[in-house]
Amino acid sequence: MDVQTGHPKRWTILGVLVFSLLAVVLDNTILNVALKTIADPIQGLGASVSQLEWAINSYTLVFAGLLFTFGVIGDRTGRKRMLFIGMALFGLASLASAYSQDPTQLILARALMGIGGAAIMPATLAIISNVFPPQERGKAIGVWAGGVGLAVAIGPITGGLLIEHFWWGSVFLINVPIVLISMVLIATIVPESRDPKPSKLDPVGVVLSVIGLVALSFGIIRGGQLASFTDVQALGPLALGLVVLGFFVWWERRIDHPIFDVRNFSNVRFSSAIAMMGIVFFAMMGGMFFLVFYLQIVLGFTPLQAGALMIPFAAAQLIFAPLSQRVNQALGAKLASTISLIVVTLALASYTLMDQNTNIIVIEVIFFVQGAAMANIMPPATTAIMDSLPREKAGVGSAMSNTVRQVAGAMGVAVLGSILSTNYRSEIEPALAAVPDNLKHTAGESITDTLSVLPQLGAQGRALIQPAFDAFITSMHVTALVSAGIALVGVAVVAKWMPGKVRAVAKVEDKEPAVV
């Protein structure tokens, strides 16, 4: 294959890679629509808010912890082989998730899905970087991001259709036919590629990163459950997570084959792009978590209707992601990213104005604008990260990009979910004063739990419906405000440190010989 012209079938290969990625992206978007049903004690598993957070984060934390290692293994043993094995693991774990009998089984099965996903994601971007010449790589990544947008678009409405006509496990079972078709296409079309000088494995770094992230997430989620982050049950895991992650950074700086080379953060273009990506995913994943309950419980939409309402957000990404490179080239990375992040910040802040009477057209317009802004952030950020590393280290580069997205998303769900839970308990507490003691604790856990005990309370229970809605809306407003504040920090980071148009080009050239 000519490095300058690329693989002759590169666009067909790109199509196969995008299709293979559908299962991974579909899974996360479908799961969001299914959260309310999984929380239902009759139709689902009766999962609590914290168990729902773990159903999401068990996947993302395992995914993030193994991305680097699987990126290196793919560079060493073959990216096509790694992609094929990852698809097989993902399909089997999807079956296990679909037939889980309780929340704990679902959490464990989701962790297994994270192992498969960690093998799939870095392989796709690594193969793209190897089959496309440098001048087409940005466009290819834009198409790849557009494919992700397509999966995001069809995910919610597919999930809604499945939940309305089948049981909740069908949202995982839908992955199986996609996996089987992908495995056939990968075996027959995708070429094999390897790094001629692969990095060494770093098992110590993997263990430290997983332990640190899980402990940190556990502390955050537990603090939300207890409505106190000073309790030893929350403070202990938080402290352990921070200490372990600190040791992880020390270890990664010390060895010559790190899974996460923190020295790359000395490159301003790389570090600002990483920070921007992390902040966006933190805010987005945390926001999606509370929007599911707002649309389905407060506004009363069915899972199918709620899924359809998310289409403008996803459609905007599908439309604008392939065009993002043109915007980036015309305005420069700094200006394009700053404007886009300001729009995202304003969209998140607008959630503080939503209530039971908000016009659905207004909500749809906000979703579309937010999706369009995000579409002009992610592809340029991904390209900047990938271009900061040499071509043969593409597996490690894509792993770094995706690790930041997954960790930030997991932290967003944990932090913003805990803020939502803590505020809801505080807001609903006065309304539960007359509720019998044996039901009071359960009723105060979440809006789903409050509504689940209403049949046992008769007329008293019906009187709790509006206070529950009011408590949730107030909690959502606080959570949205925090989310917007975090996005505003991203605006400051990008405006200060993201290189402009000329400097960005120079940085790519300077950084091309870099070695990880």
N, C-alpha and C positions, 0 to 999 in steps of 0.2 A: 504494500500500500504506500503510495506517495504521500509524504507528510504534508506537502503543500496543496495537493488536490483532494486528499481524503479518500475514503473507501468509495468505490463506484456505486455501491448499494446503500450509502449512508442514510438516505432519507427513508428508505424502507426499514432499515434497522431502527431508525428513530421511532417509526410508527410502532414497531414491535415493543420497544422499550416503554413507550408511553402506555400502550395497552397493558403491559405487564404491571406497570405502576398503578393501574386502575384499582386493583384489589386492595392495595395498601391505603390509598387515599379514600376509596369508597368506604372502607371499614370505619375510619375515624368520623367521616361525615354522617354515615348511617347511624353510628352509635349515638351521636349527639341527639338525633331525633328519637331514638329508642330509650333515652334515659328515663323519661317519665314512666314509660310502660314497665321497664325493669324495676323501677322503684315501687310499683304497685304490688301489694302483697297477694292479690288474687290473680291478675293477668301476668305478672312478672315474678320476680324473686323476692320482692319486699326489701330491696336494697336501701340502706340509709344514704344520706348525702355523702358521708365520708366513704362509704363503700363504693358509691358511684365515682367519687374522685379517684379511688384506688383502681377501679375498673379501667379508667382512662390512664392513670399514671403508671400502673404496673406495666403496661405496654410501652409507654414512652420512655420510662427510666431504663428498662432493660434494653430497649432500642438504642437509646443514646449511649449507654454504657458499652455496648458491643460494636457500635458503628466503626470506630477506629480499627479495632482488631479485625473485623471482617473486611474492612477496606484494605488492610495490609495483607490479609490472607488471600483476598481476591487478586491483589497485585502480584502475589507470590505464586499462587496455584492456578490462576486463570479466572478472569472476571465472569466469563460466560458460565463456567462451572459453578461459581459462587452464586450467580443469579438463579441458575436452575435449581440448586439445592435449597436456596432461600424460598423459592416459590413452593417447592414441595413441603417444606416445614410450615410455611404460612397456611397452606391448604389444610394440613392435618390439624393444626392448632385451631383453625376456624371451625372445624367439625367439633372439636372438644368444647369450644366456647358455646356453640349452638345448643349443645345438649348438657350444659352445666345445670346442676340441680340446686345450687345455692350460690350466694354472692361470692363465697370464698373460692369455690371451683371456678367461677367466671374470672375472678382476679388472677388465679394461677394460669388458666388457659390463655388469658390475654397476655400474660408475661411470655408464654411460649410463642404467641403470635409476634411479640416484639423481637424474639430471636430471629424468626424468619424475615421480618421486615428489615432488620439490621443488615441482613445479607443482601437484600434486594436493592435498597435505596442507593448505597454508594456505588454498586456495580453499574446502575443505569447511567449515572452522571460520568463515571469513569469511562465507560464504553463510548459515550457521546464525545468526550474529550479526545478519544483516540481515533475515532472514525471520521471526525470532522476537522478540516484545516482551521488554523487560528482565525482566519478572516470570517468563517461561517459559524464559529462556535457560539458567539453571542446570539445569533439568530436561532440556532438549534436549541439553545437553552431556553430562549423565549417560547419556542414551540412546545418544548417539554413542559414549561410552566403553564402554557395554555392547555395542555393535556391534563395537567393537574387541576386546572380550573374547570375543565369539563367534568372530571370526576367529582369535584366539589359541587358542581351544578346538578348532576343527576343523583348524587348521593342522598340528599335529604328527601327528595320526592320518591326515590326508589325505596328508601327506608319507610316512608309513610305508607306507600302501597303495600309493602310486605307486612307491616304491623297491622294494618286494617283488614288484611285478608288471611294472614297466617299468624303463627305464634312468634314471640319476640326473638327466638333463636334463628329465625329465617334471615335476620339481618346479617348474621355471620355465615349462614349456609350459602348465601349468594356469592361468596368469594370462591367457592369450590369450582364452578364451571369456568370462571375467569382464569383461575390458576391452571386448570387442565389445558385450556386453549393456549395460554401463554407458554407453558412448558413445551408444547409441540412447536410453536413458532420460534422459541429461543433455540431449540435443538436444531432446527433446519435453516435458520436465517442469520442469527447473530454470530459474528466471528469471535474467535478466542483472542484474548490479548493478555499480556503479562508485563510486569515491570522487570526490565533486564537486571536491575540492581534493587531488589525489593528490600524494604525496611525489615528490621528484626521485630519480633513480637515483644509485647510489654505486658505480661500477665499481672505484674504488681500494679501497674497503672490502671488496668481494667478493674481489678478488685477494689482498689481505693476509690475509683470514680463511682462505681455502683454503690458501695457501702455509704459513701459520703452523700450522694444524691438521694438514696432511699431514706437515710436517717434524717436528712434535712426536710424532705417531703413529709415524712411521718410526723416530725415535730410541728410543722406548719398545719397539717390536717388535724392532728390531735389538739393543737391549740384552738382551732376553730370549733372542735367538738366540745371542749371544756369551756369555751368562751374566755380563756385565760392563757396567755403565753408565758406567764411567770410560774405556772404550775410545773413541778418537776417532771411530770409525764410529757410535757411539751418542751420545756427548757432543756431537759437532758438530751433528747434526740437532736434538738437544734444545735446545741453546743458540740455534740459528737460529730454531727454532719459538717459543721464549719471547721473543726479541728482536722478531720480526715481529709476534707477538700484542700485545706491549707497544706497538709502533708503531701497530697497529690500534686499540687503545684510545685512544691519543693523537689519532689521526686522527678517530675517531668523536666525540670530545669537541669537536674543533675546528670541524667542519662543521655546517651548519644542516639537513642532510638525511641523517643517519646511517642505515645499514641496521640497526645495533644500537645504539640510543640508551642508552648506559651511564648517562645521567642519570636514567633511570627507576629505577635502583637506590637512589636517595635515598628512594623510597617503600618503607617498611618492609614493607608487606603484599606488594608486588610482589616485592621482593628475597628475602624469606623463602620465598615460594611457589616462586620460580625455583630457589632453593638446594635446597629439599626435593625438587622434581621431578628435578633433576640428580643428586642423591645417590642417590635411589631407582633411577634408570635405570642409573647407574654400577654399582651393586651387582647389579642384576637381570641386565643383559646379560652382565657378567663371570661371574656365577654360572651362567647358562644355558650358557655356553661349556664349562665343565668338567663340568656335569651330563650333557651328551650322551655324553661318553666314559665317565663313570662308569656310566651305565645300560646302554650298549650293549657296552662292552668288559669292565669289571670285573664287572658283574652278569650279563652275557651275554644281555640282551634283544635281540630283533630290532628293526629300525627301527619296524615297526608297533607292537610291544609298548611300545617306549620312547615313541612318540607317544601311545599310549593312557594311559600313566602320567602324562603331563603334563596330562591332561584336568581333574583336580581343581583344579589351579592356575588354569587358564583358566575353568573353570565357576564358581569362586568369584568371579572378576572379573565374569563375565556376570551372576551373581545379585545381587551387592552394589553394583556400580557405579551402576545406576539409583537405588539407595536412598541413595547417599552424601550427596546434598544434604540429606536429612532429618537424617542423623546430624550433618552439619556445622552445620545450623541449630539443632539441639537442644543440642549440646555447645559450639558455637563452634569456630572454625578452629584455635585453639591446642590445646585439649584433644583434639579429635578427631584432629588430625594427630600430636600427640605420642604418643598411645596407639597409633595405627596404626604409626608408625615404630618404636616399642619392639617391637611384635610382629614387624615385618619383621626387626629386628636379631636378635631371639631365634631366628627361623627360620633366618637365615643362619648364626648361631653353631651351630645344631644340626647343620649339615652336618659339623662337626668330629667328630661322634660316629658318622658313617656309615662302614661298612666292607663287606667282602664278605658279612657275615652279617646285615646290618641287615634287619629284617622289612619287607617291601614295604608293609604296611599303615601302619607308622610313617612311611615316606617319603610315602605318599599323604596322610596327615593333615597333615604338615608343608607339603606343596605347597598343600593347600586353605587352611590358615590363612594362609600367606603371600599367596596370591592374594586372600583376603578383606581382609587388611590393606591391600594395595596398591590395591584397589578403593575404599577410603575415603581414599586420598591423592590420586590423580591427578585425578578430576573437580573437587574443590574447589580444587586448586592451579591447574588450567586456568581455572576460572571466575574466580579471583582475578586471574590474569594478564590475562585478557580484559577484565575490568571495570575494570582500571587504565588502560585506553586508551579514547578516544572511539569511538563506534559506527562512524564512517566510516573509522577506521584499523584495522578488524578484520583485514584481510589481514596487516598488519604485526604485529599482536598475536599472531595464531595462528602466524606465522612465528617470533616470539621464543620462544613456548612450545615449538614443535617443534624449533627449533634447539638449545635447551638439552637436550632429551631425546635428540636424535640425537648431539650432541657428547659428552654424558655417557656414552651407551651405547657409542660408539666408544672413548672413553678407558677405559671399564670393560673392554671386550674386550682392548684393547692392554695396559693395566696389569696386570690380573688374569691375562690369558693369558701375559704375560711372566713374572709371578711363578710361575705353574704350570710353565712350560717350564724356568725357571732351577732351581727346586727339584727337578723331575724329573731333570734332568741330574745334579745333585749326588747325589741319592738312588740312582740306578741305576748310577752310575759304578763302585762297588766290585764289583758283580755282573758287570760287563763286562770285568774284568781279563784273563780267559782268552780273550776273543773275538778272532779275528784282526784285525789292524790295518785291513785293507781294509773291514771291516764295523763296526768299533767306533764310528766317528763317526756313521754312519747309525743304528745301533742305539740310540745315546744321545740322539737328537733328541727323541723323544716316545714315548709308549706304543704308538702306531700303528706307528711305525718299528721299535721293538724287536720287536714281534710279527711284522712283515713279514719280518725276516731269520731268524726261527727255523727255517724249513724248510731253510735252507742250513747249519744248525749241527747237525742230527740230535739226538742225545740231549742234547748240551750246550745246544741251543736249548730243548728241553722243560724243562730245569732253570731256565731264565730266566723262565718264565711267572709263577711266584709272586713272585719279586723285582720283576718289572715291575709287577704289581698292587700290591704293598706300596709301591713307590716312588710310584706314581700316587696312592694313597690318602693317603699322607703329604703329598704336594704339594697335593692337593685340600684337606686340612685347613688347611694354611698359607694357601692362597688364600682359603678360606672365612672364616678368622679375620680376614684383612685386610679382606675385604668387610664383615663384621659391624662391624669397627672404624669403617669409613667411614660405615656406616649410623648408628652411634652418634653420630658427629659431627653427622649430620642431626637426631637427636633434640635435641641441645644447641642447634642453630641455631633450630629451630622453638620449643622451650620458652622460649628467650630472646627471640626477636624476632617470632615470628608473633603478630599482634594477636589478642586474645580476641574474644568474641562481639560485644560492644558496639562496641569500637574498629574491628572489621572492617567493620561497617556504615557507620560514620562515614567510614572511609577511602575506601570506594567513592563516597560522596557527594562527598567533598572532591576526589577525583581525576577525577571525571567530565568536567570541562572540559579536562583535560590534553591537550596537543598533542605529537605526536612529530615 
